[in-house]
Amino acid sequence: MRVLAFRHSPADDLGLIREVLEAHGFAYQCADLYSAPSDEAVFRDSDAVIFLGGAMSANDDLPFIHREIEYIRAAIALGKSVLGICLGAQLIATALGKQVFPNPSKEIGWAQVEFNGAAQNDALLHGLTSEVIFHWHGETFDLPQGACLLASSAACRHQAFRFGDRVYAFQFHLEVTPEMILQWCAEDEACGAREAAEPIDPYTHSARAMALARTVFGRWCDLINLQTGRVLE
C-alpha cells in the first residue's frame, strides 16, 4: 500500500501515524506543497492520502490550499481512502461544499471527545465511547451533506465524520506525540498555548493517546487493505 501525506509545516508531521504505517508494511511519502510542487504521478499511484494539520485556514487564498482541495475532490472521485486531521478535516469539508468558520471558542489542549451511536458501528471507531484527546484549533465547519457525524466535544460539535466508506475527517489530533506538542507550544506561529483553558502537559494522557492512535489508525490500515483487496500473508 502507498500513502501520500500532505503536510503544512515540518512541525505538522505524521506523528504516531508513521509508526502504524510502518507496522502494517505501508510505504509512505510526504508532500509539502507549501514549499514545493508535488509530483502528480505520486498522487495517482497512491492508494490513500492524508491531509494533516497546520496553522493556516482552509479559507486562505493560497495556491497550495486550493491545490489540496482539488486533490481531495480527485481522491474521492477515484475511490482513494482519504484521512483528514484538523486543518485536513476542514479541507475535506470545504472540498465537499461546506463552509469553514470560527468556532465559538478556541479548543486547545486535552479535552473529552464523545463518540456517538453511529461510531459504534464504524470500522475505525467502534468500541470508543468517551476519550480524552488533544486539540488545537480555532475554526470548525458545517457537516457535509451525506456525511455521518461520529464524535463531538463540549466546545465543538463536529469532531469527526465519515463520508461514504473511504473518507474520514478528525478535527482532534489523534496523531500527536508529546514531542510534537512541545514543539507546537514553542512556536509562535502555531502557538495558542496561552489561550488554553489550563496549562498543557504533553505527557498527561500520552500513554492512552498512543494506544488509541495505534487502534484507530491500525483499523484504517486494515480497512484500506480490505477495500483494495490486498491479501495479507
C-alpha positions as a Python dict, from the first residue, in 0.01 Angstrom:
ca = {
    (1, 'M'): (0, 0, 0),
    (2, 'R'): (120, 350, -83),
    (3, 'V'): (17, 650, 126),
    (4, 'L'): (77, 1016, 39),
    (5, 'A'): (63, 1261, 331),
    (6, 'F'): (20, 1635, 275),
    (7, 'R'): (199, 1838, 541),
    (8, 'H'): (166, 2210, 608),
    (9, 'S'): (487, 2265, 805),
    (10, 'P'): (768, 2045, 936),
    (11, 'A'): (602, 2055, 1280),
    (12, 'D'): (273, 1919, 1148),
    (13, 'D'): (402, 1571, 1083),
    (14, 'L'): (257, 1221, 1074),
    (15, 'G'): (346, 1161, 1437),
    (16, 'L'): (202, 833, 1563),
    (17, 'I'): (58, 756, 1219),
    (18, 'R'): (411, 696, 1092),
    (19, 'E'): (465, 411, 1338),
    (20, 'V'): (133, 249, 1244),
    (21, 'L'): (200, 271, 870),
    (22, 'E'): (540, 108, 917),
    (23, 'A'): (394, -167, 1137),
    (24, 'H'): (144, -250, 861),
    (25, 'G'): (408, -251, 589),
    (26, 'F'): (269, 56, 414),
    (27, 'A'): (501, 271, 206),
    (28, 'Y'): (450, 645, 263),
    (29, 'Q'): (574, 976, 129),
    (30, 'C'): (519, 1335, 240),
    (31, 'A'): (414, 1614, 5),
    (32, 'D'): (492, 1969, 122),
    (33, 'L'): (301, 2183, -128),
    (34, 'Y'): (359, 2493, 84),
    (35, 'S'): (726, 2481, -16),
    (36, 'A'): (744, 2278, -338),
    (37, 'P'): (510, 2145, -608),
    (38, 'S'): (412, 1780, -594),
    (39, 'D'): (472, 1504, -843),
    (40, 'E'): (134, 1425, -998),
    (41, 'A'): (240, 1065, -1056),
    (42, 'V'): (291, 1013, -682),
    (43, 'F'): (-69, 1119, -618),
    (44, 'R'): (-205, 899, -898),
    (45, 'D'): (-11, 597, -773),
    (46, 'S'): (-116, 636, -409),
    (47, 'D'): (-376, 408, -253),
    (48, 'A'): (-457, 655, 25),
    (49, 'V'): (-399, 1021, 106),
    (50, 'I'): (-367, 1201, 439),
    (51, 'F'): (-414, 1574, 492),
    (52, 'L'): (-253, 1685, 817),
    (53, 'G'): (-294, 1991, 1041),
    (54, 'G'): (-149, 2338, 1008),
    (55, 'A'): (-165, 2693, 1139),
    (56, 'M'): (-335, 2830, 827),
    (57, 'S'): (-704, 2825, 738),
    (58, 'A'): (-889, 2630, 472),
    (59, 'N'): (-1024, 2972, 370),
    (60, 'D'): (-681, 3119, 298),
    (61, 'D'): (-627, 3225, -62),
    (62, 'L'): (-307, 3024, -102),
    (63, 'P'): (-216, 2820, -410),
    (64, 'F'): (-130, 2508, -211),
    (65, 'I'): (-460, 2525, -19),
    (66, 'H'): (-654, 2540, -345),
    (67, 'R'): (-446, 2256, -486),
    (68, 'E'): (-507, 2032, -187),
    (69, 'I'): (-882, 2087, -211),
    (70, 'E'): (-857, 1977, -574),
    (71, 'Y'): (-659, 1670, -467),
    (72, 'I'): (-928, 1579, -213),
    (73, 'R'): (-1201, 1600, -475),
    (74, 'A'): (-991, 1396, -716),
    (75, 'A'): (-914, 1134, -450),
    (76, 'I'): (-1283, 1095, -367),
    (77, 'A'): (-1371, 1064, -737),
    (78, 'L'): (-1101, 800, -783),
    (79, 'G'): (-1216, 599, -479),
    (80, 'K'): (-898, 651, -277),
    (81, 'S'): (-902, 633, 101),
    (82, 'V'): (-882, 985, 247),
    (83, 'L'): (-798, 1088, 603),
    (84, 'G'): (-803, 1449, 723),
    (85, 'I'): (-680, 1576, 1058),
    (86, 'C'): (-766, 1922, 1199),
    (87, 'L'): (-692, 2154, 902),
    (88, 'G'): (-715, 1841, 688),
    (89, 'A'): (-1068, 1777, 817),
    (90, 'Q'): (-1162, 2136, 735),
    (91, 'L'): (-1016, 2098, 385),
    (92, 'I'): (-1232, 1786, 335),
    (93, 'A'): (-1541, 1977, 448),
    (94, 'T'): (-1450, 2257, 205),
    (95, 'A'): (-1395, 2009, -79),
    (96, 'L'): (-1742, 1870, -7),
    (97, 'G'): (-1900, 2214, -40),
    (98, 'K'): (-1928, 2331, 320),
    (99, 'Q'): (-1805, 2642, 498),
    (100, 'V'): (-1522, 2669, 749),
    (101, 'F'): (-1569, 2942, 1009),
    (102, 'P'): (-1455, 3042, 1361),
    (103, 'N'): (-1558, 2807, 1638),
    (104, 'P'): (-1733, 2984, 1930),
    (105, 'S'): (-1415, 2926, 2131),
    (106, 'K'): (-1068, 2800, 2058),
    (107, 'E'): (-1014, 2440, 2163),
    (108, 'I'): (-654, 2397, 2272),
    (109, 'G'): (-515, 2119, 2490),
    (110, 'W'): (-656, 1790, 2618),
    (111, 'A'): (-1035, 1762, 2612),
    (112, 'Q'): (-1304, 1497, 2623),
    (113, 'V'): (-1445, 1364, 2296),
    (114, 'E'): (-1776, 1179, 2299),
    (115, 'F'): (-1831, 912, 2031),
    (116, 'N'): (-2195, 873, 1931),
    (117, 'G'): (-2409, 573, 1837),
    (118, 'A'): (-2300, 587, 1474),
    (119, 'A'): (-1940, 545, 1586),
    (120, 'Q'): (-2029, 212, 1747),
    (121, 'N'): (-2092, 67, 1402),
    (122, 'D'): (-1795, 239, 1240),
    (123, 'A'): (-1496, 43, 1108),
    (124, 'L'): (-1244, 273, 1281),
    (125, 'L'): (-1417, 393, 1597),
    (126, 'H'): (-1631, 103, 1720),
    (127, 'G'): (-1594, 40, 2092),
    (128, 'L'): (-1499, 402, 2173),
    (129, 'T'): (-1738, 600, 2391),
    (130, 'S'): (-1553, 883, 2568),
    (131, 'E'): (-1183, 964, 2531),
    (132, 'V'): (-951, 1249, 2627),
    (133, 'I'): (-778, 1361, 2306),
    (134, 'F'): (-553, 1653, 2213),
    (135, 'H'): (-697, 1956, 2030),
    (136, 'W'): (-553, 2266, 1867),
    (137, 'H'): (-796, 2464, 1653),
    (138, 'G'): (-997, 2784, 1638),
    (139, 'E'): (-1222, 2701, 1344),
    (140, 'T'): (-1492, 2448, 1267),
    (141, 'F'): (-1717, 2357, 973),
    (142, 'D'): (-2067, 2263, 871),
    (143, 'L'): (-2126, 1890, 831),
    (144, 'P'): (-2116, 1797, 459),
    (145, 'Q'): (-2435, 1668, 304),
    (146, 'G'): (-2443, 1289, 322),
    (147, 'A'): (-2171, 1273, 587),
    (148, 'C'): (-2213, 1075, 908),
    (149, 'L'): (-2121, 1254, 1231),
    (150, 'L'): (-1919, 1027, 1460),
    (151, 'A'): (-1799, 1237, 1752),
    (152, 'S'): (-1841, 1569, 1934),
    (153, 'S'): (-1688, 1762, 2222),
    (154, 'A'): (-1830, 2023, 2458),
    (155, 'A'): (-1660, 2304, 2265),
    (156, 'C'): (-1704, 2173, 1911),
    (157, 'R'): (-1989, 1961, 1776),
    (158, 'H'): (-1824, 1838, 1458),
    (159, 'Q'): (-1522, 1646, 1585),
    (160, 'A'): (-1527, 1352, 1345),
    (161, 'F'): (-1724, 1245, 1040),
    (162, 'R'): (-1721, 982, 769),
    (163, 'F'): (-1823, 1045, 411),
    (164, 'G'): (-1908, 724, 228),
    (165, 'D'): (-1688, 442, 348),
    (166, 'R'): (-1346, 579, 244),
    (167, 'V'): (-1330, 939, 367),
    (168, 'Y'): (-1264, 1022, 733),
    (169, 'A'): (-1222, 1364, 894),
    (170, 'F'): (-1097, 1412, 1251),
    (171, 'Q'): (-1093, 1762, 1400),
    (172, 'F'): (-896, 1635, 1700),
    (173, 'H'): (-527, 1539, 1695),
    (174, 'L'): (-505, 1165, 1747),
    (175, 'E'): (-162, 1158, 1580),
    (176, 'V'): (36, 1384, 1814),
    (177, 'T'): (336, 1276, 2017),
    (178, 'P'): (450, 1463, 2331),
    (179, 'E'): (743, 1595, 2127),
    (180, 'M'): (504, 1744, 1869),
    (181, 'I'): (300, 1914, 2141),
    (182, 'L'): (614, 2064, 2294),
    (183, 'Q'): (722, 2195, 1954),
    (184, 'W'): (381, 2349, 1884),
    (185, 'C'): (389, 2525, 2220),
    (186, 'A'): (734, 2665, 2142),
    (187, 'E'): (642, 2803, 1800),
    (188, 'D'): (484, 3148, 1789),
    (189, 'E'): (301, 3100, 1459),
    (190, 'A'): (113, 2789, 1566),
    (191, 'C'): (108, 2860, 1936),
    (192, 'G'): (-220, 2922, 2113),
    (193, 'A'): (-98, 2766, 2436),
    (194, 'R'): (-154, 3093, 2620),
    (195, 'E'): (-523, 3064, 2526),
    (196, 'A'): (-559, 2712, 2659),
    (197, 'A'): (-812, 2657, 2935),
    (198, 'E'): (-537, 2508, 3155),
    (199, 'P'): (-161, 2453, 3129),
    (200, 'I'): (-71, 2194, 2866),
    (201, 'D'): (115, 1888, 2990),
    (202, 'P'): (212, 1687, 2680),
    (203, 'Y'): (260, 1369, 2882),
    (204, 'T'): (-62, 1364, 3088),
    (205, 'H'): (-259, 1138, 2855),
    (206, 'S'): (20, 1025, 2623),
    (207, 'A'): (6, 654, 2708),
    (208, 'R'): (-365, 627, 2635),
    (209, 'A'): (-327, 854, 2331),
    (210, 'M'): (-64, 622, 2186),
    (211, 'A'): (-280, 314, 2242),
    (212, 'L'): (-580, 488, 2089),
    (213, 'A'): (-379, 601, 1785),
    (214, 'R'): (-250, 250, 1727),
    (215, 'T'): (-603, 113, 1741),
    (216, 'V'): (-775, 370, 1518),
    (217, 'F'): (-501, 416, 1260),
    (218, 'G'): (-436, 43, 1263),
    (219, 'R'): (-800, -15, 1175),
    (220, 'W'): (-764, 245, 899),
    (221, 'C'): (-477, 45, 750),
    (222, 'D'): (-680, -275, 778),
    (223, 'L'): (-974, -104, 606),
    (224, 'I'): (-754, 8, 318),
    (225, 'N'): (-626, -348, 276),
    (226, 'L'): (-983, -477, 273),
    (227, 'Q'): (-1112, -214, 31),
    (228, 'T'): (-824, -260, -213),
    (229, 'G'): (-840, -640, -196),
    (230, 'R'): (-490, -679, -60),
    (231, 'V'): (-427, -1034, 65),
    (232, 'L'): (-208, -1045, 376),
    (233, 'E'): (26, -1337, 419),
}
